[in-house]
Amino acid sequence: MNIKKLCDASSVVTKHKGNIVLHRIAVEELESWFIGDVTAIRAEYEKIPISLSQQAKFRNPDTIKGGTWEQLDKILKKYGYETGLQKIYFAEKVSPHMDVENNLSRSFQIFRDGLRSIIK
């Protein structure tokens, strides 16, 4: 079964622009999208250093080894947030601060630009 038939058969609402449908599948991207915007993280977790994005390991968030969730959890714990990463809470708190124009995550940029291409 192709992706269009799967979407048509599901409850997923697709956005059409003429005969164009944008399909994006995000797998483990969410945490790399957050790591791509350290300023947004710092809006809620002030102990995280702004220099985090300049560290070699985090310059390209989509290439982080060992899982982005695990890395983000380690970062929070390293800087004194003992509860670690609570995904839903973290997303609710950090996402409103995200700067969609300056996110370092290439997968985020592709997702953003794809959405823009169908709403123009």
C-alpha positions as CSV (number, residue, x, y, z in Angstrom):
1,M,0.0,0.0,0.0
2,N,1.4,3.4,-0.9
3,I,1.6,6.4,1.5
4,K,-1.4,8.2,-0.1
5,K,-3.6,5.2,0.4
6,L,-2.4,4.8,4.0
7,C,-3.3,8.5,4.7
8,D,-6.6,8.2,2.9
9,A,-7.5,5.1,5.0
10,S,-6.4,6.7,8.3
11,S,-7.9,9.6,10.3
12,V,-4.9,11.7,9.3
13,V,-6.0,15.0,7.8
14,T,-3.8,16.0,4.9
15,K,-3.3,19.5,3.7
16,H,-3.8,19.9,-0.1
17,K,-2.5,22.6,-2.4
18,G,-4.2,21.8,-5.6
19,N,-3.1,18.2,-6.2
20,I,-0.1,18.4,-4.0
21,V,0.1,16.7,-0.6
22,L,3.0,17.2,1.7
23,H,4.1,14.0,3.6
24,R,6.7,14.2,6.3
25,I,7.5,11.4,8.7
26,A,9.3,12.6,11.9
27,V,11.3,9.9,13.6
28,E,13.2,11.0,16.7
29,E,13.3,14.5,15.3
30,L,11.5,16.3,18.0
31,E,14.4,16.4,20.5
32,S,16.9,17.3,17.8
33,W,14.6,20.2,16.8
34,F,14.7,21.4,20.4
35,I,18.5,21.0,20.6
36,G,18.6,23.1,17.4
37,D,17.2,26.0,19.4
38,V,19.2,26.3,22.6
39,T,17.7,29.8,23.2
40,A,14.2,28.3,23.4
41,I,15.5,25.6,25.9
42,R,17.1,28.3,28.0
43,A,13.8,30.3,28.2
44,E,12.6,27.5,30.6
45,Y,15.9,25.9,31.7
46,E,18.2,28.9,32.4
47,K,21.1,26.8,33.7
48,I,21.7,25.4,30.2
49,P,24.6,27.4,28.7
50,I,23.9,29.3,25.5
51,S,27.3,27.9,24.3
52,L,25.7,24.4,24.1
53,S,25.0,24.8,20.4
54,Q,28.6,25.7,19.8
55,Q,29.9,22.4,21.1
56,A,30.9,20.1,18.3
57,K,28.5,17.4,19.4
58,F,25.5,19.7,19.1
59,R,26.3,21.9,16.1
60,N,24.3,19.6,13.9
61,P,21.5,18.2,16.1
62,D,20.4,15.7,13.5
63,T,23.7,13.8,13.7
64,I,23.7,13.3,17.5
65,K,24.7,9.7,18.3
66,G,23.1,7.6,21.0
67,G,19.6,9.1,20.6
68,T,18.5,12.7,20.9
69,W,16.1,12.0,23.7
70,E,18.9,10.5,25.7
71,Q,21.3,13.4,25.0
72,L,18.7,16.0,26.0
73,D,18.0,14.0,29.2
74,K,21.7,14.0,30.0
75,I,22.0,17.7,29.3
76,L,19.1,18.5,31.7
77,K,20.6,16.3,34.4
78,K,24.1,17.7,33.9
79,Y,22.9,21.2,34.6
80,G,20.9,20.3,37.7
81,Y,17.5,19.4,36.5
82,E,17.2,16.2,38.5
83,T,13.9,15.1,37.0
84,G,15.5,14.8,33.6
85,L,13.4,15.0,30.4
86,Q,9.7,14.8,30.8
87,K,8.8,14.9,27.1
88,I,5.3,16.4,27.2
89,Y,6.1,18.9,29.9
90,F,9.3,19.9,28.1
91,A,7.5,20.3,24.7
92,E,4.7,22.4,26.2
93,K,7.2,24.7,28.0
94,V,9.9,25.0,25.3
95,S,8.1,25.0,22.0
96,P,6.4,28.4,22.4
97,H,9.9,29.9,22.6
98,M,11.2,28.3,19.4
99,D,12.5,30.6,16.7
100,V,11.5,28.8,13.5
101,E,13.8,31.0,11.4
102,N,17.1,30.1,13.2
103,N,16.8,26.5,14.3
104,L,20.0,24.6,13.6
105,S,18.3,21.3,12.9
106,R,18.3,20.6,9.1
107,S,15.3,18.2,9.5
108,F,13.4,21.0,11.2
109,Q,14.3,23.4,8.4
110,I,13.1,20.9,5.8
111,F,9.8,20.3,7.7
112,R,9.3,24.1,8.1
113,D,10.0,24.8,4.5
114,G,7.7,22.0,3.4
115,L,4.8,23.4,5.4
116,R,5.4,26.8,3.9
117,S,5.4,25.5,0.4
118,I,1.8,24.2,0.8
119,I,0.4,27.2,2.5
120,K,1.6,29.9,0.1
